[in-house]
Amino acid sequence: MKRKKRIVIKVGSSTLTHDTGLINLRRMETLVKVLADIINAGHEVVLVSSGAVAIGVGKLRLGERPADMPTKQAAAAVGQCELMHIYDTLFSAYNHTVAQVLLTRDVMEHAERKENVYNTFCRLLQMHTIPIVNENDTVAVDEMDFSDNDNLAAIVATLIHADSLIMLSDIEGLYTADPRKDPQARLISRVDVIDESIVSLAGGIGSSRGTGGMISKIQAAKTATDAGIDMHILCGERPENLYGIFDGELIGTLFKAQSIQEG
């Protein structure tokens, strides 16, 4: 990992918020400090951050994630402002500048727009700015535009030719069974090939504050590894574990990149 320059890190809503839906400030402060240190060590970091809807729900005191599209989009509009304000404040304390990048799938599927997005990412990184990416929930036409930010992170990683993709989740990694239900479940530390046996280990959706789950992470891992990008899953409750990944420790689950055939 020390030799890998360009890293995409995805953080989920369950990592950024308490069960109340309100922001987990201590965890966000730790995450930002660790990311700032990683950047100081010479890495380029693109942060794909969920949390806009969850934070909007908490700030608007809605009680639960809305089921209807207009309320979801309203919560996203409120929450995205708060989310970026916090990131800007926290990263500024370490002399780092952030930029907001909101994407919808139609941009990624249109060749000219996709190239413009790529150029923007490259220029931001050249200017030592941290792109913070989220789906543009407020204007998304379909309720599930990218399906979730796990898949968005994998798409961004392939777009910008990242060297590695790291998912911070509410679980340690991929297990042989759901560890919340089966005490005999074992952590799988490395996956070399994503086949049907690996897919079958994925359960349903994640927490009530997010939209993803292990199945979406397996899909993202398939996208990334097929593009020659390693992907890690590790628990977001301890952002300090990112140091271990960069020091070469095997933490969580590593999905190994597939060799890309030339010609």
N, C-alpha and C positions, 0 to 999 in steps of 0.2 A: 504493500500500500504506500510505503514511503516514496516509491518510484512513480506512483500514479498521480498525475498532476490535476486532472479535471474530475471533480467528484460531484455527483448529484446526491443530495440527502433529502429524503422525504420524511416529514413528521406528521403524524396523524392527530386528529381532534382529541382522542383520548389521552394523548401525551400532553397536550397543551392546556387541557381544562380539568377541573375537578368534576366529581359526580354531579355537582350542582349546575354544571354548565358554565360556571364562571372561570376566569383565567387562573391557571396554576402558575402564579408569578415566580415562585421559587424555581420551578422546573424550567420555565422559559429563561430565567436569568442564567441558570447553569448551562443550558443548551447554547445560548448566545456566547457565553464566555468560552466554551469549548470550541465552537465553530470559529470564533475570532482567533483563537490560538492556532487552530489548524491552518487557517489562512495565513497567519503570521509565519508559519513554518514553510510557506511557499506553495500551498495548494490553492487551486481555484475551486470555489464552492458555489454551487447553485442550490438554493433551498426551495424545495417544493413543499409548501405549507398548507395543510388543511386548517380548519378552525373557524372560518368566517361565519358559517351558518351557526355552529355551536356557540360561538361567542356572541353572535347577534341574538340567539335565543336567550342566552343568559342575561344580556344587557336589557333586552326588551321584557324580561320576566315572563316569558311565554310558558315556562314549565316543562315543555317537551319539544322535540324536533317537529316542526310543522309537516303535515301531510300534503297540504295543497301548495301548488307551485308559486302563486303570488306571495304568500306569507314566507315561504322558503327564500324567495328572491329578496324580499324586504329584509329578512334577517341577515342574509348574506351582505346586503348593501351596508347595513349598520355594523355588522361584525368585521367586515373587511377594513373599514376605517380604523376601528379600534386595534385590530391585529397589526396593521402596518405602523400605526402610531407607536405601539409597544416595541416592535422590532426596531424601528428607527431610533427610539430612545435608548434601547439597550445596546445596540451595535455602536451608536455614536459614542458611548462611554469608552469604547475600545478603539476609537478612531477609524471606524469603518462606515462606509456609506452603503445604503441599501436602495434597491430599485424595485418597484412593483411591476410584475408582468402577469397580466390576466389573459388567459387563452380560451378559445373555443375550438371545437374540432374542425369547423369549416376553415379556419385559418391554417390548420395543419394539413388539410387535404387540398389546398390550393397552392400550386407550385410557387407562384410569385410571392404570395404572402408567407409561405413557409420559409423561403429564402430570406425574406425581410426579417422574419423572427430570428432565424439563425444569425444573420448579420448583427442584429441588435444584441443578442446574447454575447457574441464574440466581442463586440465593442465595449459592452459593460464590463466584461471580465478584463479586457485590456486596460480599462480605466480603473481597475481595482475596486469595482463595485459589486456588491452581492445581489444578484437577481433573486427576488423572492416570488415564486410562481404559485398561482392558484388558478383553478377553473373560474371563468367569468360567469358565476352563477346568476348574476343579476340580469344578463342578457341572453343566456343560453336558451335556445329554442326548445331543445328536448330536455326532459327532466333528468335524464342520465346521459349527458353529453359525452364525457370521457368514461362513463361508468363510475369512476372514482379516481382519487388522486394517486393511487398506486399505479394504475395504468398511465395516467398523465405523466408521472415521474419517469416511467420507462420510456415513454415516447420522447420526452425532453432529453433523456440521457442518450438515446439513439440520434436525435436531431443534432445535438451539439458534440457528438463523438466523445462522450464522456469515457473516462477510464474505469470508473466504478460507480455503482448505484448502491446506496445504503438506505434501508427502510427502518425507521424507528417506529416500533409497534407497541401494542399493549401486551405482547407475548414475547417470550424469549427467542422464538424461532419456530421452525417446523417440527412437530412432534409426531410420533407414531400413532397417537390418539389425542383427543382433546384433554389436556392436562387439568382443566377445570372440572372434568367429570371422571377421568380415569387416573388414579394415583400411580398406575403402572406405566403411564405414558413416558416415552423416552425422547429426549431431544436428538434430532438428526443434525449433526454438526456440518455435514457436507453433502451436497447433491451434485453429482457429475452429469446426470442426464435426467431431464424432466419427462417422465413417461407416465403411463396411466396409473401405475402404482403410486407415484408421487401425487398426482392430481387427486386420487381417491382419498388421500390423507387430509385434504382441505375440507373444512367445515363450511358453515354458512356465513352470514354477515358478522361484522365485529360488534363494537359497543353501540349503545343507543345514541352516542354523540357523533358517530361516524357512519360511513356508508360502505366501507370495505370489509375485509375479512381475509382469512388465509387464502381463499380461492382467488381473490383478486391479486394477492401477492404472488401466487404461483403463475398467474397469467402475466403479470409484470415481469417476473423472473424469466419466463419463456421469451418475451419480447427482448429483454436485455441480453440474455445469454446467446440468443440466436444472432445478435448483432455484435458478438464478441466482447460483451461487457459483463464482468463479475457483478453479482448482486448479493448483498448481505441483508439478513433480517436480524435485528437485535432489539432488546427491550428499551423503550424510550423513557422508562421511569428513571434510568440512570444514564444520562447523556455522557457521563465520564467514560462509559464503555467504548465510546468512539476512539479514545486514546489507545485502548487495547487493540482495536482493529488496525489502526495506523502503525502500531508497534509489531504487527504480525501475529497477534494472538488469535486463536480460533474461538470467537465468541458468537453465540447465536447460531445461525445457519448460513453457510456460504453456498451459493449456487454458482458453479464454475462456468465461465464463458466457454462457448463452443468455438472451435477453430473455424475461421472463415476461409472458404476455398476461393482462391483467386482464379479469374478467367471464366 
